[in-house]
Amino acid sequence: MSDLFHTEPKKPLAEALRPATLDEVVGQQHLIGPGKPLRLAVEAGVPHSMILWGPPGVGKTTLARILARSFDAEFIPISAVFSGVKDIREAVDRAQAVLAQSGRATILFVDEVHRFNKAQQDAFLPYVESGLFTFIGATTENPSFEVNSALLSRAQVYVLDSLSDDELKALLARARAKGTLAELDFDDDAIDTLTGYADGDARRFLNLLEQTRTAALARKVGRVSAAFLAEVLTVNARRFDKGGDAFYDQISALHKSVRGSSPDGALYWLSRMLDGGADPRYIARRLVRMAWEDIGLADPRAARVALDAADTYERLGSPEGELALGQAAIYLAVAAKSNASYKAYNEARAFVKQDKSRPVPVHLRNAPTKLMKELGYGHDYRYAHNEPYAYAAGETYLPEGLEDVSWYEPTDRGLEAKIGEKLAFLRQLDEEASKGT
């Protein structure tokens, strides 16, 4: 095992294994497989502007380099993190020089294009239009929100996926085949642990393999177990952008799990968000919202449970207070569901917004002065508590012309079933009053 313990790789593993052709790329077969868009573009020899959208470590830069090589085009990479309009101008000058000297086309690759502002993104447009270069942008953010519409209309958006566990294992097999890790054996549980830590990120996976190799060299270990990995690897939080799509996708999944009465789904997405670094206070606020929007009067206790969980977290903090959030998520998921109040409120707001200002019926007006009483304010108002069933049958509480409005329609679930029965009984009293019985 002398090679394992005394030979260091000449390049970082991620660089040593960087694919040079589409056939060497692991993953993204929906884009590069037979008959798929990028494969067809290469086979036709016709480049086009595009935006590669996907999470970190899935091959956006690698694909751009392969496309440039396949089209025999000059490859000019710039990063929106470190570049500005000056760098764009220099790239334009270089593209013009290449075209003049060799007649070769240029692919301009802009990494993290979402970090460029609108003016900077607009600077590409004339050169994309003229065909001076083919534009390839890479982004981890939703192009619909982060790329201006003019540039977006001139570029095809391709969505790249996180690598599956099997695809990550294929990277390990490739590394072993190239001799980099040939004399290092991995237990099955160690491989599963590494793929879990990598979270679909090929770069992270290869870096973890490299860290593992270094630790094995230092400790003279030839076989890697999950226990060994737990000792030697420092693993950062899973991929999670607190302001990006992952954040909003996961809170959406949590909300829909609660709405769909899936306690396990709710716990999973809650745990994912906490594991990724989401602010527990934000999650607590969203749980309160779910209680009012999706449960409502079917189980009024749900709002109290959510508020108590939020208050408990404020008192205990992490990690103890997170238990209260988990319990609240379970309660909300299993509670009876109704959006009847939510719908009724929205319908009433929408109606009032577009309707005229209707006067308050005279009998409902307050009459604190003699003049108001003389004008009939409050006259003929019936005090509900003095009526049978504490209900003034036949009384109207809406402005003229809205007598038939019925925004709130309770469901037959939870407490709302009882509410529905009561409203039906009150309607019966109204009908009897209208008939004079």
DOTOR-340873 format. One record per residue (C-alpha): residue number from 1; x, y, z. Coordinates in Angstrom, 1 decimal. Each point is the difference from the previous one (the first is absolute). Layout:
N
GUTI   pos       px       py       pz
GUTI   NUM        X        Y        Z
...
//
This chain:
437
GUTI   pos       px       py       pz
GUTI     1      0.0      0.0      0.0
GUTI     2      3.0      2.3     -0.5
GUTI     3     -1.6      2.0     -2.8
GUTI     4     -3.0      0.8      2.2
GUTI     5      2.1      1.4      2.9
GUTI     6      2.8      1.7     -1.9
GUTI     7     -1.4      1.3     -3.3
GUTI     8     -2.0      3.2     -0.2
GUTI     9     -2.2      0.8     -3.0
GUTI    10      1.5      2.6     -2.3
GUTI    11     -3.4      1.8     -0.4
GUTI    12     -3.0      0.4      2.3
GUTI    13     -2.3     -3.0     -0.6
GUTI    14     -2.8      2.2     -1.3
GUTI    15      2.4      1.4     -2.7
GUTI    16      1.6     -3.4     -0.8
GUTI    17     -3.5     -1.5     -0.7
GUTI    18     -1.4      3.0     -1.9
GUTI    19     -1.7     -1.4     -3.1
GUTI    20      1.4      1.0     -3.4
GUTI    21     -3.0     -1.3     -2.1
GUTI    22     -3.7     -0.4      0.4
GUTI    23      0.4     -3.8      0.2
GUTI    24      2.2      0.5      3.1
GUTI    25     -2.6      2.1      1.8
GUTI    26     -1.8     -1.6      2.9
GUTI    27     -3.6      1.0      0.4
GUTI    28     -2.1      2.4     -2.0
GUTI    29     -1.1     -2.6     -2.5
GUTI    30     -3.2      1.8     -0.6
GUTI    31      2.2      2.7     -1.7
GUTI    32      2.9     -2.0     -1.4
GUTI    33     -1.3     -3.5     -0.7
GUTI    34     -0.8     -1.2     -3.5
GUTI    35     -2.5      2.2     -1.7
GUTI    36      0.1      2.6      2.8
GUTI    37      0.4      3.8     -0.6
GUTI    38      3.7      0.5      0.7
GUTI    39      1.0     -3.2     -1.6
GUTI    40     -1.9      1.0     -3.2
GUTI    41      1.6      3.5      0.1
GUTI    42      3.5     -1.6      0.1
GUTI    43     -0.8     -2.5     -2.8
GUTI    44     -1.4      2.8     -2.2
GUTI    45      3.0      2.2      0.8
GUTI    46     -2.3      3.0      0.6
GUTI    47      0.5      1.8      3.3
GUTI    48     -2.8      2.1      1.6
GUTI    49     -0.2      2.3      3.0
GUTI    50     -1.2     -1.7      3.2
GUTI    51     -0.4      0.3      3.7
GUTI    52      1.0     -3.0      2.1
GUTI    53     -2.1      0.0      3.2
GUTI    54      0.7     -2.4      2.8
GUTI    55      1.5     -0.4      3.5
GUTI    56      3.7      0.1      0.7
GUTI    57      2.3     -2.8     -1.1
GUTI    58     -2.2     -1.5     -2.8
GUTI    59      2.3      0.8     -3.0
GUTI    60     -1.1      3.4     -1.3
GUTI    61      3.6      1.3     -0.6
GUTI    62      1.1     -3.4     -1.3
GUTI    63     -2.8     -0.2     -2.5
GUTI    64      0.8      3.5     -1.3
GUTI    65      3.7     -0.9     -0.5
GUTI    66     -1.0     -3.2     -1.8
GUTI    67     -2.4      1.9     -2.3
GUTI    68      2.7      2.5     -0.8
GUTI    69      2.5     -2.8     -0.8
GUTI    70     -2.6     -1.9     -2.1
GUTI    71     -0.7      3.1     -2.1
GUTI    72      3.7      0.9     -0.2
GUTI    73     -0.9      3.4      1.5
GUTI    74      2.1      2.3      2.1
GUTI    75     -1.1     -0.3      3.6
GUTI    76      0.0      3.2      2.1
GUTI    77     -1.2     -0.5      3.6
GUTI    78     -0.9      2.8      2.3
GUTI    79     -1.6      0.0      3.4
GUTI    80     -2.7      2.4      0.9
GUTI    81      1.3     -0.1      3.6
GUTI    82      3.3      1.7     -0.9
GUTI    83     -0.8      1.6     -3.4
GUTI    84     -1.6      3.2     -1.2
GUTI    85     -0.7      1.9     -3.2
GUTI    86      3.8      0.4     -0.6
GUTI    87      0.5     -3.7      0.0
GUTI    88     -2.9     -0.4     -2.5
GUTI    89      1.6      2.5     -2.3
GUTI    90      3.3     -1.8      0.2
GUTI    91     -1.8     -3.3     -0.9
GUTI    92     -1.6      1.8     -2.9
GUTI    93      3.4      1.3     -1.2
GUTI    94      1.5     -3.5      0.3
GUTI    95     -2.9     -1.6     -1.9
GUTI    96      0.4      2.6     -2.8
GUTI    97      3.8     -0.7     -0.2
GUTI    98     -0.5     -3.8     -0.1
GUTI    99     -2.6      0.4     -2.8
GUTI   100      2.3      2.3     -2.0
GUTI   101      3.1     -2.1      0.4
GUTI   102     -1.3     -3.5     -0.4
GUTI   103     -3.6      0.3     -0.9
GUTI   104     -0.9     -2.1      3.0
GUTI   105     -3.2      0.6      1.9
GUTI   106      0.0      0.7      3.8
GUTI   107     -2.0     -1.3      2.9
GUTI   108     -0.3      2.5      2.8
GUTI   109     -0.7     -1.9      3.2
GUTI   110     -1.4      2.1      2.9
GUTI   111      0.0     -1.8      3.3
GUTI   112     -2.6      1.0      2.6
GUTI   113     -1.6      2.3     -2.6
GUTI   114     -2.8      0.8      2.5
GUTI   115      2.5      2.2      1.9
GUTI   116      0.2      2.5     -2.9
GUTI   117     -2.4      2.8      0.2
GUTI   118     -2.4      0.9     -2.9
GUTI   119      2.5      2.5     -1.6
GUTI   120      2.8     -2.5      0.1
GUTI   121     -2.3     -2.7     -1.5
GUTI   122     -1.1      2.4     -2.7
GUTI   123      3.6      0.5     -1.0
GUTI   124      0.0     -3.4     -1.6
GUTI   125     -3.0      0.5     -2.2
GUTI   126      1.5      1.8     -3.1
GUTI   127      2.8     -2.7     -0.3
GUTI   128     -2.4     -2.9      0.4
GUTI   129     -2.2      1.6     -2.6
GUTI   130      2.9      0.6     -2.4
GUTI   131      1.3     -3.5      0.5
GUTI   132      3.4      1.1      1.2
GUTI   133     -0.2     -2.6      2.7
GUTI   134     -2.3     -2.7      1.3
GUTI   135     -1.1      0.8      3.5
GUTI   136     -0.1     -2.7      2.7
GUTI   137     -1.0      1.0      3.5
GUTI   138      0.0     -2.1      3.1
GUTI   139     -2.2      0.6      3.0
GUTI   140     -1.2     -1.6      3.1
GUTI   141     -3.0      2.4      0.2
GUTI   142     -3.2     -0.1     -2.0
GUTI   143      0.6      1.8     -3.2
GUTI   144     -3.6      1.2     -0.1
GUTI   145      0.8      2.3      2.9
GUTI   146      3.7      0.6     -0.3
GUTI   147      0.7      0.4     -3.8
GUTI   148     -1.6      2.9     -1.8
GUTI   149     -2.6     -0.8     -2.6
GUTI   150      2.0      1.3     -3.0
GUTI   151      2.9     -2.3      0.6
GUTI   152     -2.4     -2.8      1.1
GUTI   153     -1.8      0.2     -3.4
GUTI   154      3.2     -0.5     -1.9
GUTI   155      1.2     -3.0      2.0
GUTI   156     -1.4     -3.5      0.5
GUTI   157     -0.2     -1.0      3.6
GUTI   158      1.2     -3.5      0.9
GUTI   159     -0.7     -1.4      3.5
GUTI   160      2.8     -2.1      1.5
GUTI   161     -0.8     -2.5      2.7
GUTI   162      1.8     -1.0      3.2
GUTI   163      1.9     -3.3     -0.5
GUTI   164     -1.7     -3.1      1.3
GUTI   165      1.8     -2.4      2.4
GUTI   166      0.6     -2.4     -2.8
GUTI   167      1.6      2.8     -2.1
GUTI   168      2.3      1.0      2.9
GUTI   169      1.0     -3.7      0.4
GUTI   170      0.9      0.0     -3.7
GUTI   171      2.4      2.9      0.8
GUTI   172      1.6     -2.1      2.7
GUTI   173      0.4     -2.9     -2.4
GUTI   174      1.6      2.3     -2.5
GUTI   175      2.4      1.3      2.5
GUTI   176      1.0     -3.5      1.0
GUTI   177      0.3     -1.0     -3.7
GUTI   178      2.5      2.9     -0.5
GUTI   179      2.1     -1.3      2.8
GUTI   180     -0.6      3.0      2.3
GUTI   181     -1.8     -2.0      2.7
GUTI   182      0.9     -3.5     -1.3
GUTI   183      1.5     -1.3      3.2
GUTI   184     -2.6      1.5      2.3
GUTI   185     -3.0     -2.2      0.8
GUTI   186     -3.4      1.3      1.1
GUTI   187     -2.6     -1.8      2.0
GUTI   188     -3.5      0.3     -1.4
GUTI   189     -1.1      2.1      2.9
GUTI   190      2.9      2.3     -0.5
GUTI   191     -1.0      0.5     -3.7
GUTI   192     -3.6      0.7      1.1
GUTI   193      1.3      2.5      2.6
GUTI   194      2.1      1.8     -2.6
GUTI   195     -2.9      0.3     -2.5
GUTI   196     -2.2      1.2      2.8
GUTI   197      2.5      2.7      1.0
GUTI   198      0.5      1.0     -3.6
GUTI   199     -3.7      0.8     -0.4
GUTI   200      0.0     -0.3     -3.8
GUTI   201      3.1      2.2     -0.4
GUTI   202      2.7     -1.7     -2.1
GUTI   203      2.7      2.6      1.0
GUTI   204     -0.8     -0.5      3.7
GUTI   205      0.1     -3.8     -0.5
GUTI   206      3.4      0.1     -1.6
GUTI   207      1.3      2.3      2.6
GUTI   208     -1.3     -2.3      2.7
GUTI   209      1.8     -2.9     -1.7
GUTI   210      3.2      2.0      0.0
GUTI   211     -0.4      0.9      3.7
GUTI   212     -0.6     -3.7      0.7
GUTI   213      3.2     -1.0     -1.9
GUTI   214      2.1      2.6      1.9
GUTI   215     -1.3     -1.3      3.3
GUTI   216      0.6     -3.6     -1.1
GUTI   217      3.6      0.9     -0.8
GUTI   218      0.5      1.7      3.3
GUTI   219     -1.5     -2.9      2.0
GUTI   220      1.3     -2.8     -2.2
GUTI   221     -3.5     -1.3     -0.5
GUTI   222     -0.7     -2.1     -3.1
GUTI   223     -3.7     -0.7      0.5
GUTI   224     -2.5      2.8      0.6
GUTI   225     -3.1     -0.4      2.2
GUTI   226     -2.8      2.3      0.9
GUTI   227      1.5      0.3      3.5
GUTI   228      3.3      1.1     -1.5
GUTI   229     -1.7      2.7     -2.1
GUTI   230     -1.9      1.3      3.1
GUTI   231      3.4      0.5      1.7
GUTI   232      1.9      1.7     -2.8
GUTI   233     -2.5      2.0     -2.1
GUTI   234     -1.4      3.4      0.9
GUTI   235     -3.2      0.2     -2.0
GUTI   236     -1.7      3.4     -0.5
GUTI   237     -3.7      0.4      0.0
GUTI   238     -1.9     -1.4     -3.0
GUTI   239     -0.5      2.1     -3.1
GUTI   240     -2.5      2.7      1.0
GUTI   241     -0.2      3.6     -1.2
GUTI   242     -2.0      2.0      2.5
GUTI   243     -1.1      2.5     -2.6
GUTI   244     -0.2     -2.2     -3.1
GUTI   245     -2.2     -2.6     -1.6
GUTI   246      1.0     -2.8      2.4
GUTI   247     -1.4      2.0      2.8
GUTI   248     -3.3      0.8     -1.6
GUTI   249     -0.4     -3.5     -1.5
GUTI   250      0.5     -1.6      3.4
GUTI   251     -2.4      2.3      1.9
GUTI   252     -2.5     -0.7     -2.8
GUTI   253      0.5     -3.7      0.6
GUTI   254     -0.5      0.4      3.7
GUTI   255     -3.2      2.0     -0.4
GUTI   256     -1.4     -2.5     -2.5
GUTI   257      0.9     -2.9      2.2
GUTI   258     -2.0      1.6      2.8
GUTI   259     -2.9      0.8     -2.3
GUTI   260      0.1     -3.6     -1.3
GUTI   261     -0.1     -1.4      3.5
GUTI   262      3.4     -1.7     -0.2
GUTI   263      1.7      0.2      3.4
GUTI   264      3.0     -1.9     -1.3
GUTI   265      0.4      2.4     -3.0
GUTI   266     -0.4      3.0      2.3
GUTI   267      2.7     -1.3      2.4
GUTI   268      2.3     -0.8     -2.9
GUTI   269     -0.1      3.5     -1.6
GUTI   270      0.1      1.7      3.4
GUTI   271      3.1     -2.0      0.8
GUTI   272      1.6      0.7     -3.4
GUTI   273     -0.5      3.7      0.5
GUTI   274      1.4      0.0      3.5
GUTI   275      2.9     -2.1     -1.1
GUTI   276      0.7      2.4     -2.9
GUTI   277      0.1      3.1      2.3
GUTI   278     -3.5      1.5     -0.4
GUTI   279     -1.0      2.4      2.8
GUTI   280     -2.3     -2.0      2.3
GUTI   281     -1.9      3.2      0.7
GUTI   282     -0.9      0.2     -3.7
GUTI   283     -1.2     -3.6      0.1
GUTI   284     -2.1      0.8      3.1
GUTI   285     -1.6      3.0     -1.8
GUTI   286     -0.9     -2.2     -2.9
GUTI   287     -1.5     -2.7      2.3
GUTI   288     -2.3      2.7      1.4
GUTI   289     -1.0      1.0     -3.5
GUTI   290     -0.8     -3.6     -0.9
GUTI   291     -2.2     -0.3      3.1
GUTI   292     -2.1      2.9     -1.1
GUTI   293      0.0     -0.7     -3.7
GUTI   294     -0.5     -3.7     -0.3
GUTI   295     -1.6     -1.1      3.3
GUTI   296     -1.9      3.0      1.2
GUTI   297     -3.3     -0.7      1.8
GUTI   298      0.2     -3.7     -0.7
GUTI   299      2.3     -0.1      3.1
GUTI   300      0.6      3.5      1.6
GUTI   301      2.4     -1.6      2.4
GUTI   302      2.5     -0.3     -2.8
GUTI   303      0.8      3.7      0.0
GUTI   304      0.5     -0.1      3.8
GUTI   305      2.4     -3.0     -0.4
GUTI   306      2.0      1.8     -2.7
GUTI   307      0.2      3.2      2.1
GUTI   308      1.0     -1.9      3.0
GUTI   309      2.8     -1.8     -2.0
GUTI   310      1.3      3.4     -1.2
GUTI   311      0.0      1.3      3.5
GUTI   312      1.7     -3.1      1.3
GUTI   313      2.8      0.4     -2.5
GUTI   314      0.5      3.6      1.0
GUTI   315      0.4     -1.1      3.6
GUTI   316      2.2     -3.1     -0.6
GUTI   317      1.8      0.7     -3.2
GUTI   318      1.8     -2.8     -1.9
GUTI   319      0.1     -2.9      0.2
GUTI   320     -2.6     -0.4      2.8
GUTI   321     -2.6      2.3     -1.5
GUTI   322      0.1     -1.8     -3.3
GUTI   323     -1.9     -2.8      1.6
GUTI   324     -2.9      2.3      0.4
GUTI   325      0.0      0.8     -3.7
GUTI   326      0.1     -3.6     -0.9
GUTI   327     -2.9     -0.8      2.3
GUTI   328     -2.0      2.9     -1.4
GUTI   329      0.7     -1.2     -3.6
GUTI   330     -1.3     -3.5      0.9
GUTI   331     -3.1      1.5      1.6
GUTI   332     -0.7      2.2     -3.0
GUTI   333      0.4     -2.9     -2.4
GUTI   334     -2.4     -2.3      1.8
GUTI   335     -2.6      2.7      0.9
GUTI   336     -3.3      0.3     -1.9
GUTI   337      0.5      2.2     -3.0
GUTI   338     -2.1      3.0     -1.3
GUTI   339      0.8      3.0     -2.1
GUTI   340     -3.6      1.3      0.2
GUTI   341      1.0      2.9      2.2
GUTI   342      3.0      0.9     -2.2
GUTI   343     -2.2     -0.2     -3.2
GUTI   344     -2.8      2.1      1.6
GUTI   345      2.4      2.7      1.1
GUTI   346      1.7      0.2     -3.4
GUTI   347     -3.4      0.1     -1.8
GUTI   348     -1.3      2.7      2.4
GUTI   349      3.2      2.1     -0.5
GUTI   350     -0.1     -0.4     -3.7
GUTI   351     -3.7      1.0     -0.1
GUTI   352      0.5      3.1      2.1
GUTI   353      3.0      1.1     -2.0
GUTI   354     -2.1      0.2     -3.2
GUTI   355     -3.3      1.0      1.5
GUTI   356     -1.4      3.4      0.7
GUTI   357     -0.2      1.4      3.5
GUTI   358     -3.3     -1.2      1.3
GUTI   359     -1.5      1.8      3.0
GUTI   360     -0.5     -1.8      3.3
GUTI   361     -3.7     -0.9      0.5
GUTI   362     -1.6      2.5      2.3
GUTI   363     -1.0     -2.6      2.6
GUTI   364      3.6     -1.1      0.4
GUTI   365      1.4      3.5      0.6
GUTI   366      1.1      1.2      3.3
GUTI   367     -2.1      2.8      1.6
GUTI   368      2.0      1.7      2.8
GUTI   369     -1.7      3.4     -0.5
GUTI   370     -3.5      1.3      0.1
GUTI   371      0.2      1.1     -3.7
GUTI   372      1.1     -3.4     -1.1
GUTI   373     -2.9     -1.6      1.8
GUTI   374     -2.4      2.5     -1.6
GUTI   375      1.5     -1.0     -3.4
GUTI   376     -1.0     -3.6      0.8
GUTI   377      3.5     -1.3      0.6
GUTI   378     -0.3     -3.3      1.8
GUTI   379     -3.8      0.0     -0.2
GUTI   380     -1.6     -3.4     -0.2
GUTI   381      3.3     -1.7      0.8
GUTI   382     -0.6     -3.3      1.7
GUTI   383      2.3     -1.0      2.8
GUTI   384      0.9     -3.6     -0.8
GUTI   385      0.4     -1.1      3.7
GUTI   386     -3.7      0.9      0.6
GUTI   387     -1.1     -2.3     -2.9
GUTI   388     -0.7     -3.7      0.1
GUTI   389      3.2     -2.0     -0.5
GUTI   390      1.8      3.4      0.3
GUTI   391     -0.8      0.5     -3.7
GUTI   392     -2.1      2.8     -1.6
GUTI   393     -1.5     -2.1     -2.7
GUTI   394     -0.6      1.8     -3.2
GUTI   395      2.3      2.9      0.9
GUTI   396      2.4      1.3     -2.6
GUTI   397      3.6      1.1      0.6
GUTI   398      1.1      0.8     -3.5
GUTI   399     -0.5      3.1     -2.1
GUTI   400     -3.0      0.2     -2.4
GUTI   401      0.5     -2.2     -3.0
GUTI   402      2.2     -2.6      1.7
GUTI   403     -2.7     -2.0      1.7
GUTI   404      0.9     -3.2     -1.8
GUTI   405      3.8      0.1      0.5
GUTI   406      1.4     -3.2      1.5
GUTI   407      3.8      0.1      0.0
GUTI   408      0.6     -2.3      3.0
GUTI   409     -1.0     -3.6     -0.8
GUTI   410      1.2     -2.3      2.8
GUTI   411      1.3     -3.5     -0.9
GUTI   412     -1.3     -3.2      1.6
GUTI   413      3.4     -0.6      1.7
GUTI   414      0.9      0.5      3.6
GUTI   415     -1.7      2.8      2.0
GUTI   416     -1.2      1.5     -3.3
GUTI   417     -2.5     -2.9     -0.3
GUTI   418     -1.7      1.3      3.2
GUTI   419      0.3      3.6     -1.3
GUTI   420     -1.7     -1.1     -3.2
GUTI   421     -2.8     -1.6      2.0
GUTI   422     -0.5      3.2      2.0
GUTI   423     -0.1      2.2     -3.1
GUTI   424     -2.5     -2.3     -1.6
GUTI   425     -2.2      0.3      3.1
GUTI   426      0.2      3.8      0.0
GUTI   427     -0.9      0.1     -3.7
GUTI   428     -3.1     -2.1      0.8
GUTI   429     -0.9      2.6      2.7
GUTI   430      0.4      2.7     -2.6
GUTI   431     -2.3     -1.8     -2.4
GUTI   432     -2.6     -0.4      2.7
GUTI   433      0.2      3.7      0.9
GUTI   434     -0.4      1.0     -3.6
GUTI   435     -3.2     -2.1     -0.2
GUTI   436     -1.3      1.5      3.2
GUTI   437     -0.1     -3.3      1.9
//
